[in-house]
């Protein structure tokens, strides 16, 4: 099914054949697609263009995908989907800890790639957040502006990845109410399984670093034993 949209994807893969196949497949599904042959090429493109999502191969000569992810995440909130031939859970967690929003192990079916991309885009930050929660949630020196889905410390905006922004929207919709890990896995659009539950824990840890003064004793993004996680604003 073709999607009529103006979503711009960046494909980064050193394999010319795979790069070309991915580009043709995603173009047929309605995306705008730009391809880069390595990390340096991707950096040049990112300096001049805005992308809605980056599909990034991990195993590349020179700077690898995890290193590039870590570097990009320090300055860009653009969602990143990693492609990796390494199936071990540890490698996947390494990518998530670097700032990736999801991963897909090679070889994969193109349809699965499309589903993963659409799942990430659905949970990407959106300005259209309207509900009955307060307009601003105060978390010590940090505040979360609900309608704009933005996190601020004073006059400085705290950049959120797409997954972090999705988590904040979920928690802000029901402050002071525990949300189970299973519900978070489902709401984030991930498949069921131990690895994805672990991935949620990784995302929570990353989000706490942006909110909490002491991540080892979280005050605002709490773990509720047997119930999940809970946002507890002032």
Secondary structure, DSSP 8 states (H G I E B T S, - for coil): -------EEEEE-S-HHHHHHHHHHHHHTT-EEEEESSHHHHHHHHHH---SEEEEES--SSS-HHHHHHHHHTT---EEEEEES---HHHHHHHHHHT-SEEEESS--HHHHHHHHHHHHHTS--S----SS-SEEEETTEEEETTTTEEEETTEEE---HHHHHHHHHHHTTTTS-B-HHHHHHHTT--SSHHHHHHHHHHHHHHHHHH-S-GGG-SSEEEETTTEEEE---
